[in-house]
Every structure is written in C-alpha cells, then in structure tokens.
C-alpha cells in the first residue's frame, strides 16, 4: 500500500487507492482545495496596489 492510510486532515481511514495516494478523502480534498483558493485570493488582494 502506498501513501497515507488515514486522511491527513480528519484522520479517518481512507478507502480508495486514489485517496491513499493523495492523502485526503474526497470531502477533505475538496475543502482543502477551497481553503487554498480562498487563501490565494486573500493574498492577491493584500498585495494588489491601491488605486
């Protein structure tokens, strides 16, 4: 078995091989992606020069 056996976010057991390779279950992967995108938007807004 390759990768994580439990989700790196919620620590629940990962059932699919794809999830084990990624390290996250499908729900946690979607949430992590959404949080990362939101953080990138906030960072871009902070570095954007004021008009």
SEMAR-642202 format. One record per residue: residue number from 0; residue in three letters; x, y, z of N, C-alpha, C in turn. Coordinates in Angstrom, 1 decimal. Layout:
<rs>
(NUM, 'Ala', (X, Y, Z), (X, Y, Z), (X, Y, Z))
...
</rs>
This chain:
<rs>
(0, 'Unk', (0.8, -1.2, 0.0), (0.0, 0.0, 0.0), (0.9, 1.2, 0.0))
(1, 'Unk', (0.5, 2.2, -0.8), (1.3, 3.4, -1.0), (0.6, 4.6, -0.4))
(2, 'Unk', (1.3, 5.5, 0.2), (0.7, 6.8, 0.7), (0.1, 6.6, 2.1))
(3, 'Unk', (-0.7, 7.5, 2.4), (-1.3, 7.6, 3.8), (-2.5, 6.5, 3.9))
(4, 'Unk', (-2.7, 6.0, 5.1), (-3.8, 5.1, 5.3), (-5.0, 5.9, 5.9))
(5, 'Unk', (-4.7, 7.0, 6.6), (-5.7, 7.8, 7.2), (-5.6, 9.2, 6.6))
(6, 'Unk', (-6.7, 9.9, 6.5), (-6.8, 11.3, 6.0), (-5.9, 12.2, 6.8))
(7, 'Unk', (-5.1, 13.0, 6.1), (-4.2, 13.9, 6.8), (-4.9, 15.1, 7.4))
(8, 'Unk', (-6.2, 15.3, 7.1), (-7.0, 16.4, 7.6), (-7.8, 15.9, 8.8))
(9, 'Unk', (-8.6, 14.8, 8.6), (-9.6, 14.4, 9.6), (-9.2, 13.1, 10.3))
(10, 'Unk', (-8.2, 12.4, 9.8), (-7.7, 11.2, 10.4), (-8.6, 10.0, 10.2))
(11, 'Unk', (-9.6, 10.1, 9.4), (-10.4, 9.0, 9.1), (-9.7, 8.0, 8.2))
(12, 'Unk', (-10.1, 6.7, 8.2), (-9.4, 5.8, 7.3), (-9.8, 6.1, 5.8))
(13, 'Unk', (-8.8, 6.0, 5.0), (-9.0, 6.2, 3.5), (-9.4, 4.9, 2.9))
(14, 'Unk', (-10.4, 4.9, 2.1), (-10.9, 3.7, 1.5), (-10.4, 3.4, 0.1))
(15, 'Unk', (-10.2, 4.5, -0.7), (-9.8, 4.2, -2.1), (-8.3, 4.4, -2.3))
(16, 'Unk', (-7.8, 3.7, -3.3), (-6.4, 3.8, -3.6), (-6.0, 5.3, -4.0))
(17, 'Unk', (-6.9, 5.9, -4.7), (-6.6, 7.3, -5.1), (-6.5, 8.2, -3.9))
(18, 'Unk', (-7.4, 8.0, -2.9), (-7.4, 8.8, -1.7), (-6.1, 8.6, -0.9))
(19, 'Unk', (-5.7, 7.3, -0.9), (-4.4, 7.0, -0.1), (-3.2, 7.6, -0.8))
(20, 'Unk', (-3.2, 7.7, -2.1), (-2.1, 8.4, -2.8), (-2.1, 9.9, -2.6))
(21, 'Unk', (-3.3, 10.5, -2.5), (-3.4, 11.9, -2.3), (-3.2, 12.3, -0.9))
(22, 'Unk', (-3.7, 11.4, 0.0), (-3.6, 11.7, 1.5), (-4.8, 12.3, 2.1))
(23, 'Unk', (-5.8, 12.5, 1.3), (-7.1, 13.1, 1.7), (-8.3, 12.3, 1.1))
(24, 'Unk', (-9.4, 12.2, 1.9), (-10.6, 11.7, 1.3), (-11.2, 12.7, 0.4))
(25, 'Unk', (-12.3, 12.4, -0.3), (-12.8, 13.3, -1.3), (-13.4, 14.6, -0.7))
(26, 'Unk', (-14.0, 14.5, 0.5), (-14.6, 15.7, 1.1), (-13.5, 16.6, 1.6))
(27, 'Unk', (-12.5, 16.0, 2.3), (-11.4, 16.8, 2.8), (-10.6, 17.4, 1.7))
(28, 'Unk', (-10.4, 16.7, 0.6), (-9.7, 17.2, -0.5), (-10.4, 18.4, -1.1))
(29, 'Unk', (-11.7, 18.4, -1.2), (-12.5, 19.5, -1.8), (-12.4, 20.7, -0.8))
(30, 'Unk', (-12.5, 20.4, 0.5), (-12.4, 21.5, 1.4), (-11.0, 22.1, 1.5))
(31, 'Unk', (-10.0, 21.3, 1.4), (-8.6, 21.8, 1.4), (-8.4, 22.7, 0.1))
(32, 'Unk', (-8.9, 22.2, -1.0), (-8.7, 23.0, -2.3), (-9.4, 24.3, -2.1))
(33, 'Unk', (-10.7, 24.3, -1.6), (-11.4, 25.6, -1.4), (-10.7, 26.5, -0.5))
(34, 'Unk', (-10.1, 26.0, 0.6), (-9.4, 26.9, 1.5), (-8.1, 27.4, 0.9))
(35, 'Unk', (-7.5, 26.6, 0.1), (-6.2, 27.1, -0.5), (-6.5, 28.2, -1.5))
(36, 'Unk', (-7.6, 28.0, -2.3), (-8.0, 29.0, -3.3), (-8.4, 30.3, -2.6))
(37, 'Unk', (-9.1, 30.2, -1.5), (-9.5, 31.4, -0.7), (-8.3, 32.1, -0.2))
(38, 'Unk', (-7.4, 31.4, 0.3), (-6.1, 32.0, 0.9), (-5.4, 32.7, -0.2))
(39, 'Unk', (-5.3, 32.1, -1.4), (-4.6, 32.7, -2.6), (-5.3, 34.0, -3.0))
(40, 'Unk', (-6.7, 34.0, -2.9), (-7.4, 35.2, -3.3), (-7.1, 36.4, -2.3))
(41, 'Unk', (-7.1, 36.0, -1.0), (-6.8, 37.0, 0.0), (-5.4, 37.5, -0.1))
(42, 'Unk', (-4.5, 36.6, -0.4), (-3.1, 37.1, -0.5), (-2.9, 38.0, -1.7))
(43, 'Unk', (-3.6, 37.7, -2.8), (-3.6, 38.5, -4.0), (-4.2, 39.9, -3.7))
(44, 'Unk', (-5.2, 39.9, -3.0), (-5.9, 41.2, -2.6), (-5.0, 42.0, -1.8))
(45, 'Unk', (-4.3, 41.4, -0.9), (-3.4, 42.1, 0.0), (-2.2, 42.7, -0.7))
(46, 'Unk', (-1.7, 42.0, -1.7), (-0.5, 42.5, -2.5), (-0.9, 43.4, -3.7))
(47, 'Unk', (-2.2, 43.5, -4.0), (-2.7, 44.4, -5.1), (-2.5, 45.8, -4.7))
(48, 'Unk', (-1.9, 46.6, -5.5), (-1.7, 48.0, -5.2), (-3.0, 48.8, -5.1))
(49, 'Unk', (-3.1, 49.7, -4.2), (-4.3, 50.5, -4.1), (-4.4, 51.6, -5.2))
(50, 'Unk', (-5.6, 51.9, -5.6), (-5.7, 52.9, -6.7), (-6.0, 54.3, -6.1))
</rs>
